[in-house]
């Protein structure tokens, strides 16, 4: 097996690490920065607190990033970066904020509209403004990946873009910033961690370092996700889920995600299901599909995680989902014929090609039939 590994992001992990923001910015040579975040952090005062921690180096705040960020939000960030002549970016928030900020930090260097890059990712520049990513959820791993997921809501498109320039310069992972995340969001983002790790492990492009990282992250999810949901201020559970998120991000960056993420895009874009919850909806089903043609790797993984076989592993994921209160089917939505067909067709995403078993349209129909 030939494989390559690169991880250019410097990681600062630990409780209270956000207090070192100013020193990190100075080390990067930043003078005028923008803080990109979501409305909730502006309203709660966390954005202002982080701006204060920068000792005046953050000169402007964009606080309009929504879940599943639209290209118009990215355009607004780019305009603010250029208008204020910003020379660095700080992203504070969940995966949506980090993805929007990563895209803006790269795309601000040219005059093309964001839509152009959505249509042709080969146009993306190969450099970025220095970006400090500060995650506030334990889920996406976006703070250390080269992927940015953006939506064009007018066109009904949600698309992951990938290029090396999207790697943040620095990730400050402070578990204390996740304490205020409500239980359901903790559950959804935790399922995203599980899917990142498991899909990285079974991806056609898996490699030894990624495998080891995936196993570590999966163990942490099974040990601490339920506790983090039930006791939001449990320091150890929050720390371990933040660790799991980073480690799973490292695991999937190179092999990429597969079938569960492919299905998540239409589930989120068409039905409004949160990303992590949408990924988790199908992950155990794909585990059974992949396990049926397993060469022994998934059986080995199941045993490493304390399950007797792949079926028990899939049952364990289903049980975890029910315990933490995330969606396990689509029955309550009463989907019509057109919606059902849109889900099937929308799931025929390039990520399916990374799955170890070929996923046909018939298989997608059978899977969704069980869910609805």
N, C-alpha and C positions, 0 to 999 in steps of 0.2 A: 504493500500500500504506500503510495506517495501522497504526502500531504504538506501543506504550508500553514503557518500560523502567524498572525499579526494582531497585536492589540495596542494601538498607539495612545489610548486614553489613560492619563494619570488618574488614579483613584485615591481619594481621601475618604476613608470610612471610619465612622465612629460617632457616638453621641456628642453633640455640641460642636461638631466640626464646622458648622456654618459660621461660627464666630471668627473663624480665620479667613473669611472671604476677602477682606481688604488686603491682607498680606498676599493672598493668591493672585489678586488682580494686579498688584504692584509688581509681582514677580513676572507676570506676563507683559508688563509694560503698558497696561491700559490706562487711559486718561479720561475718556468720555464713554460711558457705557449705557446700554439700554437693558432694563429688566423686563423680560417677557413673561407674563403670568396670566392667570385666569381671574375673572371678576370676583370670585369668592375670596381669593387671597388679598385682593385690594380692599374689599369690604371688611374683612376680619383684621386688617392692619398688618398682616404678615409681610406684604410687599413693602410697606413703608419701613418695617423693621429691618428687612434685608437691605433696603436702600441705605438705611442708617449704618448698618454693619459695613457698608462699602466705604465709609468715611468720605462721602461726597463724590466718589468716582463714578457711581451710577447717577446719571443726570436726568434720565427720563424713564417713565414706566409705560409699557403697553399692557393693559389688563383686560383685553377683550378676547382671549382665546377660549373657544368653546370645546366641548367634547366633540371628537371627530372634526378637527379644524378645517374650515373651508379655505379655499385658495384666496378668497377676499381678505381673510384675516391675515394670511401670510403677506399679501400685498400691503396691508396696512402697517405691518411690522417693518417691511422693507422701506416704505416711505418714511417712517419715523427714524429708522437708522440713518438714512441718507440726509433727511432734513436736519438732524442734530449732529451729523458728522461723527457718528459713534465709531469707536475703534475696538470695541469688544461687546459681547452679548452675555447676559446671565439669564438662564431659563429656570424658573421656579414653578414646579407643578408636577402633574402626572404626565403620562405619555403623550397626551395631546399637546400640551404646552411644549414639551421637549421637542417633539417632532416639528411643530410649527417654527420654533426658534432655530432648530438645526437647518431647516430649509431656508429661512430668512437670512441666516448668517452666510449661506452659500450664494443664494440667488441675488442678494443685494449688490453683488459686484458687477452685474450686467443689467441691461435695460430690457431684457425679454420679460414678458408677463409670465407669471407662475404657471398659467395654463400650458404654455409652450413646453415646459419641462415635464408636465404631467403627460403630454402627448409624446414626448421624445426625451427620455432621460439621458441620452447620449450628449445632449446639449449642456448638461450641468457642468459648471466650472470645477476645476480640480483643487481649488483652494477655498478657505473659509475665513471669516473674521474669527479671532479667538473666542471660543464659546465655553463658558462654565455652566455645566448642567447640574441642577440641584433637584433631585426627585423628591416628591412629597408623598408618593405612594410606593408600596412594595409590589411592583407588578411588571411594568413594561420592559425594564432593562434598557430603555432608550438612551439613558445617560452614557452608555458605553458601546452603542451599536452604530453602524453606518447606514441605518435605515430611517426613513422619514415617511410616515403614512399621512397623506393629505386627501381631502375630499373636494370634489366639485359638485356641490349639491344641485346646482342648476342642471347639470348633465347627468346626475344620478350616478356618479362615479366615485369610488373610494379606492385609492391605489397606493401601494408601497413603492417608494423610490429608494434606490440604493446607489451610493457612491462613497468612496473613501473620504471625500471632503466632509461628509456628514458626521464623521467621528468628532465628538466634542474634544476640546483641548484638555479639559479637566472635569472630573465628576466629583462633587462633594456629596457623599451619601451619609446623611445624618438621620438615623432612625427616629430621633425625637420629633422630627418634622412629620412623621406619619401617625403620631398619637391621636390627632383629631379626626383622622379618616373614619367615617362611620362604618359599622359592621358589614353592611351589604357591599359597599365599595371595597372594603378589605377582602371580602370573599371573592368578588369579581376579579380584582387585580391578582389575588392569590392564585386563582385558576389560570390566569394568563401566565404566571410563573410556571405552574405545573405543565402547561401546554408547551411553553418555550423549551423546557428541559426535555420533555418526552419526545417532542417532534425533532429536536436536535439529535437525540439519541438514535431514533429510527430513520432519520433522513438518509437518502441515498449518498449524501456527501458527508456523512459523519466521519469523525477522525478521533484518534485516541485522547487528545487533550479535551476535546468537546465532550466525549463520552464520560470522562472522569468528572468534569464540571457538572454535567447533566445529572449524574447519579447523586452527587453531593447536594444539588439543589432540590431534587425530588425527595430525598430523605428529610430535608429541612421542612418542606411543605407538609409532608405527612405528619411530622412531629409538632409543628407550630402553627399552622394556618387556623385550625379550629380554635386554638387558645387565643390567637390574636383577634379573631372575630368575637369571641365570648368575653374577653377582657381587653378592651382596646388600649388600656394604659399599662398592660403587662410588658415591662421593659425588655425582658429576655425574648418574649415572643415577637415583639416588634423588631428587635435587633436581628433575630434570626431570619425573619421574613424579608427584611431589607437585604440581608446577606444573600438569601436565596434568589432574590430578584436580580442582583448584580451577577451572581454566579451563573444563573440561567441565561442572562443576556450575553455573557461571555461564551456560553455553550452554543447558542444558536446563531451568532453573528455570521460565522463562516458557512456552516451547513444549511442555514436558512430553515424557516418553518415549512410545514407541509400541508396536509389535508385539513386539519381542524381550522387552521388559519384561513385556508382557501374558502371554506364554508362560512367563516365568521364575517367576511366582508359583506355579502348580501344580507346576512342576518342582522347586521348592524345598520347597513345603509337603507334597507327596505323596511325593516321592522323596528328599528331603534333599540335593539338589544345591546347592552353595554359590551364592549369589545371582549373583555376577559370572560364574561358570562357566555358570550356567543361562541368563543373558542371552546370553553368547557362543555358546551352543550353536546358536541359531537366527539370529543376526545376519547371517551371510553368506547364508543362505537367503532372508531377507527383502530383502537387498540385491539379489539376483537378481530377486525378484518385483517390487520397486519399480523396478528398472532396466529391466524389460521394458516399462514404461509411462512411462518417464522423459521429462520435457520438456526434458532437456538439463542440468539442474542436477547430477544424479549423475554424468553423464559429465564435466562440468567439474570436479567434486570429485575424481573418479578421476585425472584428468590433473594436478591440483594436487598430488596425493599421489604422483605418479610412475608411475601405471598407465595403460596405453593405452586401457582402456575399463572399463565397469562389471563385466564378467565377470572381467577380470584383477584388478580390485579385490577382488571376492569371493574369488577364488582366493588372493589375498594374505592375506586374513583367515584363510582355512582353513589356509594354510601357517603363519601365525603361531601359530595355536592348536596345531597339531601340534608346532611347535618348542618352545613353552613348556610343553607337557604338560597342556593342559586338554582336557576331554571334547569329542569331535566327533560322537558318536552315543550311542544308548541300547541298543545290541545286547547288551552284557554283562549288562543287568539282567533280561532274559527276562520282560518285562512280560506280565501276563495280560490278558484281554479287558476286564475291569472297569477295570484301571489305565489301559489305553490310552484308554478312553472318558472316564475322569475327566480325563485330560490334555487331551483335545480340548475338553471342556465347560468345564474350568477356565480354558482360554486365551481364552475368549470374554469378555474383560475390557474395561472401558471404555477402557483405553489403546489398544485396537485402533482406536478411532474417530479417533485422532490420525494414523494411518498414511495416507500419500498415496494408497495403493491400498486399496480395500475388501477386507478379508480375510474370506472366507466360511468356513463350517464345512468345506466340501469342500476348500478350500485348506489349512486346518489339518490335516485328515486326511491329505492328500497329503504335507505337510511332515513330520508325525510318522511316516508310513509309511516315509519315507526314513531317518529317524533310528533307528527300531527294527527 
